[in-house]
Amino acid sequence: MKTFVVGDVHGRCAQLLNLLDMLPRDADSDTLIFLGDLIDRGADAPGCVEHVLKMSHDNPERVICLRGNHEQMLIDFLDGTSNMWLTPVTGGERTFEQYTGLHVRVDSEKDLEDMRHALDDSMPPEHLEFMQSTRYYHEDEYAIYVHAGLDEGKHPSESSEMSLLWTRDMDFYKNYRGKPCVFGHTPTPLLPLRGRLGRHGIYISNSAVGLDTGYQHSSPLSCLSLPDFSLYQTFVDGREETHQITSFIPEALKQMQRKAGIG
């Protein structure tokens, strides 16, 4: 049995579908995990949510979607607790436009309230229910999976929801040595250089493994399989790449590989 882990998608539905087609995954025995941030920035956030929702509904034991900070911001916007989702840097306005067909224009509190109603009316209820049902972390025999990181290296059950969704802790990136932890949230080009050299765009340092390989025009969407450490990537131009990573693998996973006769 393998676990396939997909980094931050951010509305790139075509790349996502190409990536899923690449994976040599047995739907009956292998697990597929999405690290969150299905929405915002890209051309088809609703399409990403719909596809992952269907996969999860059809096979809930084997398809798991974590909550990202972008899903949390959308939920908070609809709840009226925060308007951060519509600040330009988040890319939330693109998702709003894709769901509602309306442009974002905020000149008053009434505009925000009208936009909440428009999104609530336009967004399929099952999409919101799916986002609200997502987990903050998952764990299996290979690794711990979170959107952003761990709170001072603690197990996610002891970490705050804020840390699991939002943390950008340099000490975690550089020095975490617990059970392997696979995370997204922070684009790998922004992570320490030492953990990026020779990793084909992902980040590996001790037991921390980062899979958010960025959101530039040239950025790949990445999926890592465990315990074999095969990396699958798709690009906006339709290009596909597969890499077998053999260096920098966390020791716990090396032991699993040896036991399974991998490598």
C-alpha positions, 0 to 999 in steps of 0.5 A: 500500500502506498500513500500519494500526497498532493501539494497545494492545488490553488484552482489549477484544475487542468494540472490536477486532472493531468497529475491524477492521471499520472499516478499509478494508484490502486484505488482499493489499497492506496491512499490519496491525500490533498494537503489543502488549498484547493481554491483561489488564484487559479482558473477553476477553483470550483472544478477542483473542489467538485472533483476532489469532493466526488473522489472523496465521496466515492472512496472516503477511506482512501481519499482524504482532503485536509483543510488549507488556510484558503478554505478557512478564509472562505469559511470565515468570510461566509461566517462574517468573522473575517474579510481577509479572503478578499484581500488581493494577495489571497486570490480569493476574488478569483474564486468569488468570481468563478462561483458567482459570475460577479466582480469584486468591488468593495466600497462599503460594509453593505458591499461585503454583506451583498457579496456574502449573500451572492456567494452563499446563493451561488456556491453549491451547498455540498462544496461548502459542506465539504470544506467544513468537513475537511480535517486538520491533519492525517496520520498513517504508518509513513508520516504525518500530513498537515497543511502548514506545519506543526506547533513547536514540533508537537504532534498535530493533536497537540498543535493549535488549529492556527499552527496547522493552517498558518504556521511558517516556522523556520525552526520547524523547516530546518530542525524538525526530526520527529515522525516524517511530516509532509506539509504545503502552505509555504511555497518551496522556493521560499523555504531554506535553500539547503533543503531544496538543492537536488530535490526537484523542486520539493523541500526535504530537511531532516523529517520535514517534507514540503510539497507546495512547489509554487504558483508561478506560470512555470511552477509544477503541481506536485505529488509525492508517493510514500514510502518509495519517494516517487515524485510526479509533477505536471506543468501548465503547458501539459508537460509531465515529469517523474523523478525517483528521489533517492537522497535526503529521505527521512531515516524512518522511511528509509527503514520502511523502504529496506523492509519492503525491498524498495531501492 
